[in-house]
Amino acid sequence: MTVLVSNMTAATREIQALDSAHFMHPFTDHGDLATRGSRVITKSEDIYIWDSEGKKLLDAMSGLWCVNVGYGRKELADAAYQQMMKLPFYNSFFQTTNVPAVQLAAKLAELAPDAGERSFQHVFYSSSGSESNDSNVRMVRRYWDLLDQPQRKVIISRLNAYHGSTMAGASLGGMSGMHAQGDLPIPNITHIEQPYFFENALPGESSDDFGLRAAGWLETKILEIGANKVAAFIAEPVQGAGGVIIPPATYWPEIQRIVDKYGILLISDEVICAFGRLGHWFAYEKFGYKPDLVTFAKAVTSGYIPLGGVLVGNRVATVLIEKGGEFNHGYTYSGHPVACAVALANLEIMEREQLPQRVHDDIGPYLAQKFEEISEHPLVGVAETCGFMAGLVLVKNKATRQRFGENLSVGMICRGHCFKNGLIMRAVGDRMIIAPPLTMTHAQIDEMVALIAQCLDLTYEEVKTKGWLA
């Protein structure tokens, strides 16, 4: 439909009307959306996006945790065009393959750090993190069946984790709002508490002690279920959609000890954390553990085109290949040639510009320094970073760290000020989070932090006026 209008506002309203009439958005109250109208994003460049009325916004969420190389990278558009002209699509069923899918699998195996018997030489492709985690469930249960332990079906995850929104992905995740719809979780998936120090630490408990105690919840759950019934533990290295929940340093080494003790598989969901976000190609290297399966998506193409998959460690791959016969699972778009070609070009940019190393040595530490300054704000209970992602907690009393009531939606108030003042920052309850493109300069980090401080000031004045401060 051609829209002929005389000004931006009229064009926006027409698109909003069509949007409300026809487009069902993810995670959206459509009645509310029809009243408010969607924000119409029309263009992007570097770390910025623009809406249909010309407003410029600094995208501190890199789209949805994914545009790691920034917007407007012509190399990625060229890679897609060239592959489309050569071979736009063919399936990978029926003993058929394509060159970009093979090359990307080899490249990912090269980038994945060595992990002994769990080293990664194989990739199973999907189109998203949700599909990848569904594939994990299938592979994990097939693995145990082939080892004559079919009773090992239970997969343990964490509360407030996010592992996708398909039936299996949403079940693996620990979001109560998702479980309330659709009779979730599905059977044989259970959850333990998250390692959130700010919320779950005991009075006077050190971060290290809390990390060990939090990891111990996994062992307690294994013993409660029966170790011979547990198939795997799945977790994000740092919880993303749950609010950038960063585990204490002692957490992951103790998790490794526990899964090794009971012989269960370990799944590292790195849909958000891989490809430089934490200063390494894969986050398990940063935290020093050795997973059997690694979920990836998002930044493998910097979000330019959908692609996901699972790195399958040798421990699992050997059993599936040598004992499994035909694996009755897959997707039309598994190993899509255009998506894989874009991923190869994207990884080439990351290597050429040394983005993981840059996060580790330069912009990650600089962001941490700037967030230390933000932590002094009277509305901020704690501000913390990990690599190039960060979160802060809004509190009504800084001295006691007393929280605002959930019904006050202070995070959404802050997010509203962010949008009005040219900043994309996400609210998760009363936590405000960011995960910007890895290409940011120091000057752009300064610009972002100044906007965050401005929006915190505006939020503080609003809640003060409402009488919500302790």
C-alpha angles and dihedrals in degrees: 000000000000114000113211109186137150100226144020096254094056090048091050093051092050092051090046090053092051090045093053092046098049118008119082106199127210118258093002138137096224094195090056091044091054089056097046102033125225124279103246112217113201110169145006142196133178105327097339137088131191130212128220092269094054099259113151119218130188104229104221091169096057091230098299102341091299120086093089096156093045131243128304101034103162092194090068094049090048092050091052093047095048093048092046090054092048103037116345094181146350128157126248095221123103096044092299130134142172133223101246092049091052094045093048093049089052091047093051090049088052093050097046110095116244113266104177113239087001094058115138121242099142136064130196111200132218134154100250146014091257092057090044092056090048086054090051091057090051094047096044094052092043089051093056092043089056090051090054093250101112091155089073098092106122117106117195121211136163135264113255090021120135120216102156138287105265116106093269095034094051090046091052089049119078101222109135093203091058093046090054090066124061102013094282145208100048116226122291096026118109138167144225129198120282122250094248106152096186092056106028107033118112119240108283094005114143122233091246093050091047091051091056092046092048092050088049090065086073093056091047091053093047091053091045092054097035120258092242090062099049117097104176150340117230125195144152113244086230116010107243115181088031088069109281093290106189114201121224117261092256095055105080098042089054091047088054091051091051098048090047092049092055098033096236125148121257121217118195109201102206099165087125103022103050130088100045102316092120097031096269134079088246126020097224087072091058093052096039102237131126116227127193094216131024121199115212138175135119105056095036084087095016085246093290091124131003116269134145140159150150129263102221114209121224092250091063100029094055092055094045093048101039100037106020109072111193114008104214098211138090148104137254089242099043104139094003104195096222094048091048092048090053090047091053091051090046093051089048089057091049091051095044093049092038091228098168090050090044090055091047098047107024127009095030094058090041091054089049090053092051093047089052086061091048089054088071092066112114092234095052120090094181135351119196140167138200115192105312100341127081145176139193132194122227112220135182093218118033095191095054097025088232110176129228118250113267090234090065093065092208091166091059090049089054092046089053091055089049093055092046091052100046103267133117107211123155126231121213103180104300093340118099114204141187138188106175129188112285091234095073119131125220089255091054091048088052089050091050095047091048089054091048091051091048092051092046089053091051092047091048092052091048096050090043090054090049090053094241098130119100 
